[in-house]
Amino acid sequence: MGKPLRVLIVEDSEDDVMLLLRELRRGGYDPAYERMDTPEAMSAALARQTWDVIISDYVMPRFSGMDALKLLQKSGFDLPFIIVSGKIGEDIAVEAMKAGAHDYITKGNLARLIPAIERELCDVQVRRERGRKEAELKQTLNALARSNAELERFVHLASRDLQQPLHVVSDNLQLIERRFKGCDKDADEFIASAIDGIARMQKRINDLLAYSRMATRKEPVDCSVILNRALANLEVVIRKSGAVVTSVPLPTVVADELQLVQLFHNLVDNAIKFRGDKPPRVHINAEQKENEWVFSICDNGIGIDPQYHDRIFLISERVHGKEPGAGMSLAICKKIVERHGGRIWVESQPGKGSTFYFTLPPGEQS
């Protein structure tokens, strides 16, 4: 018993059908087939049963191989379509292949039929598996998009609910501070500590909200302009700390403008914040290497122990002190860089400053 094969044969000659069936049986198949030579009969056969392969003559009195191919394509079924014809010129064969036929064979060379069928059956299985995986991926991405949207709504609502009682507590503490400041030194310290803690909590909640809402819109942007905007936002911090921030001319990349401002802002702010006893010195550099730009932000601050180099980019990690949002700013930087297809890392030793590196692909400017 041969391998089962469901064959739809578009052919007007019973004798030619017998030749095809004999070749299929010689090739080790046990064909179950239907023959038709009109579009109505082919449409009915496609609707009635699932087929493994279609073998079609090229020219028939009431139908043609090209008509049969168009009908198959209109049906949406992905089936091997092989033209078998008595006489077919090279130009016609090329036209048929361009139109979507998978192979063409002359009736005088039916020895090619079995290899062609086996190749096309293998190819269609690969296409179907790829289509199945693409459909699964699409479903996963859609589910992820829905989940992200739900998460964003949850974070927004949660942040609003958390901010309201914090504002109440903060306002009351500030009233107490103004009314009783100087009455008791310890009480002053406790109140100041509580107000500072609330400020840090509010900053952390706002950072979480910004992190959850981050979307990316890419366009060509001049990083020198972006850096200047970030430094303008840090003007007070730079002036109070006595920081000196220098930079080489920076390139133009395809990126999200607002996110790059946030990226430079966070990295320069961290460099100034963790400065130790020395006046902060921060230098921004950029070099093109292969197919990416490598940016660096170098400082003379307190440095970071190598054991924390990976952990500092996690949302929950803090390495230095209790500064507001210390556990979020680098996590936001990591998310921004990765959304642009880049990488971010740090090279640092305690007491020897830090250099943060990140990469951005140049992209196609349009």
KAQUILIN-V589683 format. One record per residue. BURIAL is I if it has 24 or more other ideal C-beta (glycine too) atoms within 12 Angstrom, else O. D_FIRST is the distance of its C-alpha to the first C-alpha in Angstrom with 1 decimal. Layout:
burial: (BURIAL/BURIAL)
d_first: (D_FIRST/D_FIRST)
This chain:
burial: (O/O/O/O/I/I/I/I/I/I/I/I/O/O/O/I/I/O/I/I/I/O/I/I/O/O/I/O/I/O/I/O/I/I/I/I/I/O/I/O/I/I/O/O/I/I/O/O/O/O/I/I/I/I/I/I/I/I/I/I/O/O/I/I/I/I/I/I/I/O/I/I/O/O/I/O/I/I/I/I/I/I/I/I/I/I/O/I/O/O/O/O/I/O/O/I/O/O/O/I/I/I/I/I/I/I/I/O/O/I/O/O/I/I/O/I/I/I/O/I/I/O/O/I/O/O/O/O/O/O/O/O/O/O/O/O/O/O/O/O/O/O/O/O/O/O/O/O/O/O/O/O/O/O/I/O/O/O/I/O/O/O/I/O/O/I/O/O/O/I/O/O/I/O/O/O/I/O/O/O/O/O/O/O/O/O/O/O/O/O/I/O/O/O/I/O/O/I/I/I/I/I/I/I/I/I/I/I/I/I/I/I/I/I/O/O/O/I/O/O/I/O/I/O/O/I/I/I/O/I/I/O/O/I/O/O/I/I/O/O/I/O/I/O/I/O/I/O/O/I/I/O/I/I/I/I/I/I/I/I/I/I/I/I/I/I/I/I/I/I/I/I/I/I/I/O/O/O/O/I/I/I/I/I/I/I/O/O/O/O/O/I/I/I/I/I/I/I/I/I/I/I/I/I/O/O/O/O/I/O/O/I/I/O/O/O/O/I/I/I/O/O/I/I/I/I/I/I/I/I/I/I/I/I/I/I/I/O/I/I/O/I/O/I/I/I/O/I/O/O/O/O/I/I/I/I/I/I/I/I/I/I/O/O/O/O)
d_first: (0.0/3.8/6.8/8.6/11.7/14.7/16.7/20.2/21.3/25.1/25.7/28.1/26.5/23.7/23.5/23.0/20.3/18.4/19.1/17.7/14.4/14.1/15.0/12.5/9.5/11.5/11.7/8.2/8.0/6.8/10.6/12.7/16.0/19.7/22.2/25.9/29.0/31.6/32.5/32.8/29.3/27.9/30.1/28.9/25.2/26.0/28.0/25.5/22.3/21.2/19.4/17.9/19.4/21.8/22.0/25.4/27.5/31.0/33.3/32.9/35.7/35.6/33.8/33.3/31.0/33.8/34.4/30.7/31.1/34.3/32.8/29.9/32.6/34.8/32.1/32.0/28.2/27.2/24.2/23.4/25.0/24.4/26.6/25.5/28.5/29.9/33.1/34.0/37.0/37.3/39.6/37.3/34.3/36.6/37.7/34.2/33.4/36.7/35.9/32.8/29.9/27.7/27.1/27.8/26.2/27.6/25.6/26.8/25.1/21.6/20.6/22.0/19.6/16.7/19.4/21.3/18.5/17.7/21.5/22.2/19.6/21.3/24.7/24.3/23.2/26.4/28.5/27.3/28.1/31.4/32.2/31.5/33.8/36.4/36.4/36.9/39.6/41.3/41.3/42.8/45.4/46.3/46.6/48.7/50.9/51.5/52.3/54.7/56.4/56.8/58.1/60.6/61.9/62.2/64.1/66.4/67.3/67.7/69.9/72.0/72.4/73.3/75.7/77.8/79.1/79.5/81.8/83.8/84.3/85.1/87.6/89.4/89.5/91.0/93.6/94.5/94.7/97.1/99.3/99.5/99.0/101.6/102.4/100.4/98.9/96.1/95.2/95.1/92.5/90.4/90.4/89.6/86.7/85.3/85.7/83.9/81.1/80.6/80.6/77.9/75.8/76.3/75.3/72.2/71.1/71.7/69.6/66.7/66.9/67.0/64.1/61.9/62.8/62.2/60.4/60.1/61.2/61.2/63.6/65.7/68.5/71.4/71.4/75.1/75.8/73.5/75.4/78.7/77.7/76.6/79.9/81.9/80.3/81.4/84.9/86.7/84.7/85.4/89.1/89.7/87.9/89.5/86.1/85.6/82.3/81.5/78.6/77.5/76.4/73.0/70.1/68.5/65.0/62.6/63.0/64.2/68.0/69.0/66.6/68.0/71.5/70.5/68.9/72.1/74.3/72.6/72.6/76.2/77.4/75.9/77.5/80.8/80.4/79.8/82.6/84.7/88.4/88.1/88.1/84.5/83.3/80.0/78.4/75.3/73.5/70.4/68.6/65.6/63.1/59.9/58.4/60.5/64.1/65.3/68.2/70.6/73.3/75.6/78.4/81.1/80.5/80.1/76.6/73.6/72.5/69.2/67.6/67.8/66.4/63.0/64.3/66.9/64.2/63.0/64.4/65.8/67.5/71.2/72.8/76.4/78.7/78.5/78.5/77.1/73.4/73.2/69.8/68.5/69.7/67.6/64.5/65.1/65.5/62.1/60.4/62.1/61.2/57.5/57.3/58.3/55.7/58.3/59.3/62.5/64.1/67.6/69.4/72.5/74.7/77.3/80.7/79.3/78.0/74.5/72.4/69.6/67.0/64.5/62.3/61.6/59.3/61.3/58.8/58.9/62.1/62.0)
